[in-house]
Amino acid sequence: MTLRGVPIWRLREYLEALGAVADEPGDPGAADPDGVVRPDGAMRGDGWRVVWRTESRPFHPRLATTIDEHFFTFSAADQPTVDAVFDRFMLKAQRGGG
């Protein structure tokens, strides 16, 4: 899942509201599912985990501004848990003002 233009500190707050705590992104097994990219951040909840990486993309070339694009990967032992956490997270992430 990809989100653009939302500060990562705000997204962390949303995850904390779901019961997540910080997880060291450098821990073994904390890579994205493809095993290639180490995440910029990771959090763990009750039976689920989320990792993400953030990239700054050009937003307005003449003004030399960028926008952050966050790539999230949610995981859990079963798909219903992933679906439930993802849905609750997106309720907050997709509405203006959090």
Secondary structure, DSSP 8 states (H G I E B T S, - for coil): -EEESS-HHHHHHHHHHTT-EEE-TTSTT-S-TTSSS--SEEEEETTEEEEEEEEEEEEEGGGTEEEEEEEEEEEESSHHHHHHHHHHHHHHHTSTT-
